[in-house]
């Protein structure tokens, strides 16, 4: 197995490198990053199978040639609303599978039109296989499968300010609290303002109760398209301490995040001072998925949740998906664009493997209020 890790020295990718190092069948790992020095530093922490290369993700020809030299590419190049479509186009041109942690809803909508092309080329493009989306979608599918008539799926996530967050992740945060996003309510997909829909959600200890808001992650657009019969699919997200989300909303209201360039500059600034926000901040991130419906004539409610360091809960599902793709565990599915809720018809084996690798997931089959 020869694996290309794009954006491989970023905060979200480092734990994936550690997971890949455990795999004897992985023959080589190329850490591709614009920051060559940082990529080389990551190689030095690992064995001789790891090599570093400088890559500019905006150089289409360079990315395609690198992809051709590997069996699969893993995408950690963000923000994904800006980079996911070019990465998918490159993978299709290279004729090689691709799996990413893409988390922006716009990016998902941008790439699903490539489904026919991926099918014709028999290439799997696995988009959004991190924690949210990714684990959230697998757990939503688990709840959906457990009912005769599933109706509502409500997904919630929260990030602790004590977590490592590079400029790309901050740019993503500023984007998902800007403008509008799509939610399915009363069987209709509607446009809602990000930062609206405030509610307080009980998350696993030590996160506890936290206010969350409509945010622009991909679950609210992928799940209604892939899991039929649902009358409601919503996505809420927040940050701990809770004042950070309020601060982001305030900065957005004065136009600071109106363009990609403004979001990028703001992210570079806040990245330099992010240590000021660590006080009282939790060094873990969480997700919670609630599924409602009926089963055998009775109303049912399933709650699933997970918690862990963001690098681990994001990189482990992506790594498992990449390894399973190379091992042929997805070969029964034709080529196409796949989120976790679409590809994992039975999510249990995947969730079991993720838990075996250290991600804490909790099942409440009778719901949690």
Secondary structure, 3 states (H helix, E strand, C coil): CEEEEECCCCCCCHHHHHHHHCCCCCCEEEEEECCHHHHHHHHHCCCCCEEEEECCCCCHHHHHHHHHCCCEEEECCCCHHHHHHHHHHHHHHHCCEEEECCCCHHHHHHHHHHHHHHHHHCCEEECCCECCCEHHHHHHHHHHHCCCEEEEEEEEEEEECCCCCCHHHHHHHHHHCCCEEEEEECCEEEEEECCCCCEEEECCCCCCEEEEEECCCCHHHHHHHHCCCCCEEEEEEEEECCHHHHHHHHHHHCCCCCCHHHHHHHHHHHHHCHHHHCCCCCCCEEEEEEEEEEECCEEEEEEEEEEECHHHHHHHHHHHHHHHHHCCCCCCCCCEEECHHHHCCCCHHHHHHHHHCCCEEEEECCCCC
